Amino acid sequence: MKTKKLHISFQSFSSLNELSETDQKLVAKAISACSNAYAPFSNFQVGAALLLENKKIVIGSNQENSAYPSGLCAERVALFHAGAQYPGVAIVTLVITARSPQKKLKAVVNPCGACRQVMAESANRQKKPFNVILVGEDGQGYIFGSVYDLLPFSFKFE
């Protein structure tokens, strides 16, 4: 038996001012998308914005359903919309943020496992990685150069 180690790389930022102008615009779109969330059960609003190679920006917000788990996370809403409306156009960057009207969130919110797998499938489909930016309510966050840093052992049907 061998012991192996896994190494991931990411950048952290303490202010949105550290991001490029393009990434700041995407963050603003993701924050705005939170307002479109339908979250009467969790009171947890998630927004996502993704930039495509054709410069189009696609947003998504979480959409809950009383028949749990029939709802959908913001990330998947945005990714599936992009795939349906812009097939074959690669994703450059995906920004994810969240808020709660009940209290300020103290930490960056990470995507769930299902969303990570859908992100991995999107990267597999376009045959190249895309940036994933996670932003907290306080403007701090992380930049990952690939979803595989968030989900190193993604499912692949080969």
C-alpha positions as CSV (number, residue, x, y, z in Angstrom):
1,M,0.0,0.0,0.0
2,K,1.2,3.5,-0.8
3,T,0.4,6.8,0.8
4,K,-0.2,9.6,-1.7
5,K,-0.7,13.3,-1.1
6,L,-3.0,15.7,-2.9
7,H,-2.1,19.3,-3.4
8,I,-4.5,22.1,-4.4
9,S,-3.7,25.7,-5.3
10,F,-5.9,28.7,-4.9
11,Q,-5.6,32.4,-4.3
12,S,-7.2,34.3,-1.5
13,F,-8.2,38.0,-1.5
14,S,-9.4,40.3,1.2
15,S,-11.0,42.9,-0.9
16,L,-12.9,43.0,-4.2
17,N,-10.4,45.7,-5.3
18,E,-7.8,43.0,-5.7
19,L,-9.8,41.5,-8.5
20,S,-9.7,42.5,-12.1
21,E,-12.3,44.9,-13.4
22,T,-14.0,42.0,-15.3
23,D,-14.1,39.8,-12.2
24,Q,-15.5,42.7,-10.1
25,K,-18.3,43.0,-12.7
26,L,-19.0,39.3,-12.4
27,V,-19.1,39.5,-8.6
28,A,-21.6,42.4,-8.9
29,K,-23.8,40.3,-11.2
30,A,-23.6,37.3,-8.8
31,I,-24.5,39.5,-5.8
32,S,-27.4,41.0,-7.8
33,A,-28.6,37.4,-8.8
34,C,-29.0,36.7,-5.1
35,S,-32.1,39.0,-5.2
36,N,-33.7,36.6,-7.7
37,A,-33.4,33.6,-5.4
38,Y,-36.5,31.8,-4.4
39,A,-35.5,30.6,-0.9
40,P,-38.6,30.6,1.4
41,F,-37.5,27.5,3.2
42,S,-33.8,28.1,3.8
43,N,-33.7,31.9,3.7
44,F,-30.3,31.3,2.1
45,Q,-29.9,33.2,-1.1
46,V,-27.2,32.1,-3.6
47,G,-26.2,33.9,-6.7
48,A,-23.9,32.8,-9.6
49,A,-22.6,34.6,-12.6
50,L,-20.5,33.1,-15.3
51,L,-18.5,34.7,-18.1
52,L,-18.5,32.9,-21.5
53,E,-15.7,33.1,-24.1
54,N,-18.2,35.1,-26.3
55,K,-18.3,37.7,-23.5
56,K,-21.9,36.9,-22.5
57,I,-22.6,36.8,-18.8
58,V,-25.1,34.2,-17.6
59,I,-26.6,34.5,-14.1
60,G,-28.3,32.0,-11.8
61,S,-29.9,31.9,-8.4
62,N,-31.1,29.1,-6.2
63,Q,-34.7,28.0,-6.7
64,E,-36.2,26.0,-3.8
65,N,-39.2,23.8,-3.9
66,S,-41.5,22.5,-1.2
67,A,-41.1,19.1,-2.7
68,Y,-37.4,18.9,-1.5
69,P,-35.0,18.1,-3.3
70,S,-36.8,19.4,-6.4
71,G,-35.1,22.8,-6.2
72,L,-31.9,23.7,-7.9
73,C,-28.7,25.5,-6.8
74,A,-27.6,28.8,-8.4
75,E,-24.5,27.3,-9.9
76,R,-26.4,24.6,-11.7
77,V,-29.1,27.1,-12.9
78,A,-26.4,29.2,-14.5
79,L,-24.4,26.3,-15.9
80,F,-27.4,24.6,-17.4
81,H,-28.8,27.8,-18.8
82,A,-25.4,28.5,-20.5
83,G,-25.3,25.0,-21.9
84,A,-28.8,25.3,-23.3
85,Q,-28.5,28.8,-24.7
86,Y,-24.8,28.9,-25.7
87,P,-23.9,25.3,-26.6
88,G,-20.2,24.9,-27.5
89,V,-19.2,28.3,-26.0
90,A,-16.6,27.8,-23.3
91,I,-16.9,29.1,-19.7
92,V,-14.1,31.4,-18.6
93,T,-15.1,32.2,-15.0
94,L,-17.8,31.3,-12.6
95,V,-18.5,33.5,-9.5
96,I,-20.5,32.2,-6.6
97,T,-21.7,34.2,-3.6
98,A,-24.4,33.9,-0.9
99,R,-26.3,35.8,1.7
100,S,-29.0,35.4,4.3
101,P,-31.5,38.0,5.2
102,Q,-31.5,36.7,8.7
103,K,-27.8,37.2,9.5
104,K,-24.5,38.2,7.9
105,L,-22.6,35.1,6.8
106,K,-19.1,35.0,8.3
107,A,-17.5,32.6,5.8
108,V,-17.2,32.1,2.1
109,V,-19.9,29.6,1.0
110,N,-18.6,26.7,-0.9
111,P,-20.6,24.9,-3.6
112,C,-22.2,21.6,-2.8
113,G,-20.9,18.3,-4.2
114,A,-23.6,18.1,-6.9
115,C,-22.7,21.6,-8.1
116,R,-19.0,20.7,-8.1
117,Q,-19.7,17.6,-10.2
118,V,-21.7,19.7,-12.7
119,M,-18.9,22.2,-12.9
120,A,-16.4,19.3,-13.5
121,E,-18.7,18.0,-16.3
122,S,-18.8,21.5,-17.8
123,A,-15.0,21.6,-17.8
124,N,-14.8,18.1,-19.2
125,R,-17.2,19.1,-22.0
126,Q,-15.2,22.2,-23.0
127,K,-11.9,20.3,-22.6
128,K,-10.4,23.0,-20.5
129,P,-10.7,24.4,-16.9
130,F,-12.3,27.6,-15.9
131,N,-11.8,29.9,-12.9
132,V,-14.1,29.5,-9.9
133,I,-14.4,32.6,-7.6
134,L,-16.1,32.2,-4.3
135,V,-17.0,35.5,-2.6
136,G,-18.1,36.1,1.0
137,E,-20.5,38.9,2.0
138,D,-17.5,40.8,3.4
139,G,-15.8,40.9,0.0
140,Q,-13.2,38.3,0.9
141,G,-12.8,35.1,-1.1
142,Y,-10.9,32.6,-3.1
143,I,-10.0,32.0,-6.7
144,F,-9.5,28.5,-8.0
145,G,-8.0,28.0,-11.4
146,S,-10.0,24.8,-11.9
147,V,-13.0,23.0,-10.4
148,Y,-10.7,20.0,-10.0
149,D,-9.1,21.8,-7.1
150,L,-12.6,21.8,-5.4
151,L,-13.4,18.3,-6.6
152,P,-10.1,16.4,-7.3
153,F,-11.8,13.0,-7.7
154,S,-14.7,13.9,-9.9
155,F,-16.9,11.2,-11.5
156,K,-15.9,10.4,-15.1
157,F,-17.7,7.9,-17.3
158,E,-14.9,6.7,-19.7
